[in-house]
Amino acid sequence: MILWKWIWFGLLVILLAACSNQSDVDRFIATDPDAYVLGQGVYAQNCAACHGSNGEGQFPENPRARDASGRYGAPPHDDSGHTWHHDDDLLYQIVREGGMGNPEDFNPMPAFGERLSDEEIEAVIFYIKTFWTEEQRQNQQQATDAIRNQDN
């Protein structure tokens, strides 16, 4: 009888561990499932062609590679990239107003401010965050909070 209790206990522990491993992103999505769905569509239609369908960037094998024009490709937005180092307000500004960097070194990202609504821009940023680890999302949120608290 005691053996069965330990077996059931062990199975429960394994089941809970399996659920917690896959639910990191699911828990994040659950905070705003409507934004996730909207952002997924916006990303597929407006971002994936350059940044990759999974945020892997234009040149996933070598993100620092240059294209035929001598410019760097579109950067990755997944956990291998640096997008998560930027606060939400800067990400919003980049999507709305267009890319950053010297146009001789980088293909300028087009401005989407007249094509996308504020809600769509916020949703696509939310969606991009699903490419990151939980730790990266937490660090990025801390950066966002720090920037916003400077203004107060």
Buried (B, 14 or more C-beta within 10 A) or exposed (E): EEEEEEEEEEEEEEEEEEEEEEEBBEEBBEEBEEBBEBBBBBBEEBBBEBBBEEBBBBBBEEBEEEEEEEBBBBBBBBBBBEBBEBBBEBBBBBBBEEBEEEEEEBBEBEBBBEEBEEEBBBBBBBBBBBBBEEEBBEBBBEBBEEBEEEEE
